[in-house]
Every structure is written in structure tokens, then in C-alpha cells.
Amino acid sequence: MSRQKVVVSLGHEALGYTILEQWDAVKVTARALADLVESDYQLTITHSNGPQVSMIHKAMTELRRIYIDYTPAPMCVCSAMSQGYVGYDIQNALRAELISRGISRTVSTILTQVTVDPYDEAFYEPTKVIGRYMSREDADVEIKKGNYVVEEPGKGFRRVVAAPKPIDIVEIDAIRALADADQVVIACGGGGIPVIEQNHALKGASAVIEKDAIAGKLAGDLNADGLIILTGVPFVYKNYKTESEEPIRRMTVAEARELTAQNQFEAGTMLPKIEAAISYLERKPEGRVLITSIGGVSDALKGKSGTVITA
């Protein structure tokens, strides 16, 4: 019997917010991922990169301020850097954890590009805040370059970039080949490097892609048996953070749509995960989505934790 193929999506809690936090966090994350491998799942892993790409963008911008002849790094390059360094930490921590359990499995990171539509409405209404806090003068410079900024009262201005919908995963054949070879694959980190096709060439876009959106698409493209979204809570909740809060243990796509219409899921946190689940199950009706926390994986495998979504 072949292993069940699943895409695992890791949130900020799996990585921390600084280099030192990430070193510690990935050790905990590796144990949860190794539990899945031991339970006979073949993993393709994707992850967030919000704090990481923001840190890199801030560092590259400050370098340009200190060394005036230095060319600042565009967002697509910062995204590529974050994929490499986050993937490096995850693959090393997971490899070590698997070896400690007597499991020999190759763990590989694929630098992944994802095409986006240059006319996506997100480019006209950017929403993703990144980078350092700026003064009014620095913000005016960014605006003159054609970039968007937003003011946070009492703190300053920050750059805002678009979050367009993913169209195609450029390296999907390589990801599929490694998954079919029963390797653990880390791909589409941070939603993938957003690129635009121009005359058969790929040009980096000044944007970021929602990592939950790419997780749902990746699971569908790989025809995965399941999608596992690891986040900061053990369940999806109804009436979250209210006196009538209750965990949702199981729901169908129809029920997820109904709860979405009732504004039960917060935009920017749980809503993108529900949308990713729906997107995947529309393509793979026989699939299964599990949403739980890093610490809840072991219990979720026993049916004691987590929210299961089916068609």
C-alpha cells in the first residue's frame, strides 16, 4: 500500500519571528512533521514567510541607505532569499529528527516560482504590510517610485504590496517528481516567488502570495490525498473569542461556505485557510482537510483534536 500524499501548510507559529526564534521553533515543528512521516504520510511542505521576508526586505533597504551605491533588492529577490533560509532550517531540523527515529528519508527544498496575473485587482489595492517603519520623508520617496505606503499612528509609515492570486506553480513537475519518489519536499515557501510571464521569460513581481492560497492549489496540483494546515489553534472555532465559542470538529464544504457567509472566520487569519480548504476539495472531492495546531498533530492523528473538512 502506497503512502498517503499530503500537503502540509505551516504558519508563523511553526517558524517564529526572528532567526533565533526560528532555530528553536523548527525543532518543535520537526517533531510534528516526523509524527506524520511515522504515520505513513508522504509530505510536501509549504510555509509562511511574513516575518522573514519583512526582515530581509528591511535589511536590504537599510543596506542601501548606508551604502548609497548598493542596489536595493526587489521583493521577488527577498522572497527567494526567505524561501532558501527557511527551507534550510526546516529541512535540517526535520532530517535530524527523522534520523533520531531511525528513518532514512531525503528532505529537499525547491526554490519555487508562481505566476500571477499582472492585471490582478490586488495590484490596484495592495494590502500586505512589509518592511521597516519609515519617516514621512522616506515614505514620500517610496511613493515617488510608484510604491504604496500606509501610516501606522505613532509608529510611522510602512510599505504595502499586493497579494495577487496564484495562477501556475512553475516548478510543479519537479515537486511532483520528488513527491512520487517518496521524498519529503519543501516548496512554494511564503506562497512562492511571484512572477509574471513576459515573452516566454519570467519577471519578478513586487508582491507576495497568500501562503494558504498556494497550499490549496499545491494540494490540488499534486492530486494529494489530503491537506493539513497547521496554525496557532487546535480547532476551527465558531463564535471565536466570545462567550459562546465552540470548536468545530467536522464540517462539509457547504457548511464552511455557510459559516463564511456568516462572517465566522476572521479575514487574514482563519478565512484564508477555509478558502484554501474549499479550493482544494473542489478539485479533489474525495480529499480531506485537517486544520489544527503544531502541538495538536499527535492528538489529531488519533481523532482527538483538529477540524476535519470534507466535500
Buried (B, 14 or more C-beta within 10 A) or exposed (E): EEBBBBBBBBBBBBBBBEEEEBEEBBBBBBBBBBBBBEEEBBBBBBBBBBBBBBBBBBBBBEEBEEEEEEEEBBBBBBBBBBBEBBBEBBBBBBBBBBEEEEEEBEBBBBBBBBBBBEEBEBBEEBBBBBBBEBEEEBBEEBEEEEBBBEEEEEEBBBBBBBBBBBBBBBBBEBBBEBBEEEBBBBBBBBBBBBBBBEEEEBEBBBBBBBBBBBBBBBBBBBEBBBBBBBBEBBBBBBEBEEEEEEBBEEBEBEEBBEBBEEEBBEEEBBBBBBBBBBBBBEBBEEBBBBBBBBBBBBBBBEEEBBBBBBB
